[in-house]
Amino acid sequence: MGMTAPANVDRSASVSEAGLVARCQAGDREAFDALVRIHQDRVYNAIVRFTGDRDRALDIAQKAFLNAFLKIRQFEAKSSFGTWLYRIAINLCISEGRGRKGEPVSLSVVGARAREEGADFDPPDPGGAPDRPLESRETQAVVQAAIRSLDEEFRAVLVLRDIEDRSYDEIAAVLGVPKGTVRSRLHRARMELKGKLGKVLGTAGGGGAS
């Protein structure tokens, strides 16, 4: 078991995901490998967006799939397998993030460093966030750092909604909170992000900064 290089998966294959889950719960290791191939790219990319670190993201993704494999018999199909897997991955991101609290990140320093080192990140365009196009590596790095500086519960909804384009219902299922809580956290996350970026990038209306 383990993540492999991205592969083209035929999602219209006759073997349904529910069938793969059932086979895996019966002890079929190959069925779980097939589930990994289906979900690995999106899970890994979501973790990269959450952590901003590809090496850490790979490690967390490996742990998420291992946990899913060990707990597969606990999956009751109350949600999709993908949603259940996302919940495992995001919970790992949150728990690890709480264990890595350190000094606040200087967004201006991050931007300066990005000019020298480059950045590899595709930032979101959250509603209510600054309107300036986020094209330069410097700006992308600042946005990434600003997202990482959000508390984990707010960062999770921002990543899932504004980057992963997940529905409110699915985000609620992933995080195990009411849909209204998802909406309020998302609004708070967007306002905090707008405020942080407004200070560094000079955008207008930087209200809501933390």
C-alpha positions in Angstrom: 0.0 0.0 0.0 1.1 3.6 -0.5 0.8 6.6 -2.8 2.3 6.3 -6.2 2.9 8.7 -9.0 -0.3 10.3 -10.4 -2.1 7.9 -12.6 -5.1 8.2 -15.0 -7.9 6.4 -13.3 -10.9 5.2 -15.3 -13.7 6.5 -13.0 -16.3 4.9 -15.3 -15.0 1.5 -14.7 -17.5 -1.2 -14.1 -16.2 -1.8 -10.5 -17.9 0.8 -8.4 -16.3 2.6 -5.5 -18.8 1.0 -3.1 -17.8 -2.4 -4.5 -14.2 -1.6 -3.9 -14.9 -0.6 -0.3 -16.9 -3.8 0.3 -14.0 -5.8 -1.0 -11.5 -4.0 1.1 -13.6 -4.5 4.2 -13.5 -8.2 3.3 -9.7 -8.1 3.3 -8.9 -7.4 -0.3 -5.7 -5.4 -0.4 -5.8 -4.8 -4.1 -9.2 -3.1 -3.7 -7.7 -0.7 -1.3 -4.9 0.0 -3.6 -7.5 0.9 -6.3 -9.2 3.3 -3.8 -5.8 4.9 -3.2 -5.2 5.5 -6.9 -8.7 7.1 -7.2 -8.3 9.5 -4.4 -4.5 10.1 -3.8 -4.1 13.2 -6.0 -7.0 15.2 -4.6 -6.2 14.2 -1.0 -2.5 15.1 -1.4 -3.3 18.4 -3.2 -5.7 19.4 -0.4 -3.1 18.7 2.2 -0.5 20.7 0.3 -2.9 23.7 0.3 -3.5 23.2 4.0 0.2 22.9 5.0 2.0 24.7 2.3 4.7 22.0 2.4 4.8 19.2 -0.2 7.1 17.0 1.9 4.9 17.3 5.0 1.8 16.8 2.8 3.2 13.6 1.4 3.8 12.3 4.9 0.4 13.3 6.1 -1.3 11.7 3.0 0.6 8.5 3.7 -0.7 8.5 7.3 -4.2 9.3 6.1 -4.3 6.3 3.8 -2.8 4.1 6.4 -5.4 5.1 8.9 -8.1 4.6 6.4 -6.8 1.1 5.7 -6.7 0.2 9.4 -10.1 1.6 10.0 -11.9 0.6 6.8 -14.2 -1.8 8.7 -15.5 1.2 10.7 -16.6 2.9 7.5 -20.5 2.7 7.5 -21.2 4.5 4.2 -23.1 7.3 6.0 -21.1 9.6 3.6 -19.0 8.8 0.5 -15.7 7.1 1.0 -14.0 10.2 -0.4 -15.6 12.4 2.3 -14.6 9.9 5.0 -11.1 9.9 3.7 -11.0 13.7 3.6 -12.1 13.8 7.2 -9.2 11.6 8.2 -6.7 13.7 6.3 -8.0 17.1 7.5 -8.1 15.8 11.1 -4.4 14.8 10.7 -3.6 18.2 9.3 -5.3 20.0 12.2 -3.7 17.8 14.9 -0.3 18.1 13.4 -0.6 21.8 13.0 -1.5 22.3 16.6 1.7 20.4 17.5 3.8 22.7 15.4 2.8 26.1 16.8 5.7 28.5 16.7 6.6 32.1 16.2 4.2 34.1 13.9 5.3 34.2 10.3 6.3 37.6 8.9 4.4 37.9 5.6 6.7 40.6 4.3 9.7 38.4 5.0 8.0 35.5 3.2 7.4 37.7 0.1 11.0 38.8 0.0 12.3 35.3 0.4 10.0 34.2 -2.5 11.7 36.7 -4.8 14.9 34.8 -4.3 13.7 31.2 -4.0 10.5 31.1 -6.0 7.2 29.7 -4.8 5.1 26.7 -6.0 1.5 27.5 -5.0 -1.8 28.2 -6.7 -3.6 30.5 -4.4 -7.4 30.7 -3.9 -9.5 33.7 -4.8 -11.8 33.7 -1.8 -15.0 35.8 -2.0 -14.3 39.0 -0.2 -10.6 38.6 -0.5 -8.5 41.2 -2.3 -9.2 41.7 -6.0 -5.7 42.2 -7.2 -4.6 39.3 -9.5 -2.3 37.0 -7.6 0.2 36.2 -10.3 3.7 36.9 -9.0 5.6 34.3 -7.0 6.1 36.8 -4.3 2.4 37.4 -3.9 1.6 33.7 -4.1 4.1 33.0 -1.3 2.5 35.7 0.8 -1.0 34.3 0.2 0.2 30.8 1.1 1.8 32.1 4.3 -1.3 34.1 5.2 -3.5 31.0 4.8 -1.1 29.0 7.0 -1.3 31.6 9.7 -5.0 31.1 10.1 -6.2 28.9 12.9 -6.7 25.4 11.7 -10.5 25.4 12.0 -10.7 28.4 9.7 -8.0 27.3 7.4 -9.8 24.0 6.9 -13.0 25.5 5.7 -11.2 28.0 3.5 -9.1 25.2 1.8 -12.1 22.9 1.3 -14.5 25.6 0.0 -12.4 28.2 -1.8 -9.7 25.9 -3.2 -11.2 22.4 -3.3 -14.7 23.8 -4.2 -16.4 21.3 -1.9 -20.1 21.8 -1.0 -21.2 23.2 2.4 -22.8 19.8 3.1 -19.6 17.9 2.3 -17.5 20.3 4.4 -19.9 19.9 7.3 -19.5 16.1 7.0 -15.7 16.3 6.7 -15.4 18.5 9.8 -18.2 17.0 11.8 -19.9 20.4 12.4 -23.3 21.9 11.4 -23.5 23.6 8.0 -24.1 26.9 9.7 -20.8 26.6 11.5 -19.1 26.0 8.2 -20.6 29.2 6.8 -19.6 31.3 9.9 -16.1 29.9 9.9 -15.7 30.5 6.2 -16.8 34.1 6.6 -14.3 34.6 9.5 -11.5 33.0 7.5 -12.1 35.2 4.4 -12.2 38.3 6.5 -9.0 37.4 8.4 -7.3 36.5 5.1 -8.4 39.8 3.6 -7.1 41.7 6.6 -3.7 40.0 6.6 -3.2 40.4 2.9 -4.4 44.0 3.0 -1.7 45.0 5.3 1.1 43.4 3.3 -0.1 43.9 -0.3 -1.6 47.3 0.2 -5.1 46.3 -0.9 -8.0 48.4 0.0 -10.5 47.6 2.8 -8.3 45.4 5.0 -10.9 45.2 7.7 -11.3 42.0 9.7 -7.7 41.5 10.3 -6.8 39.5 13.3 
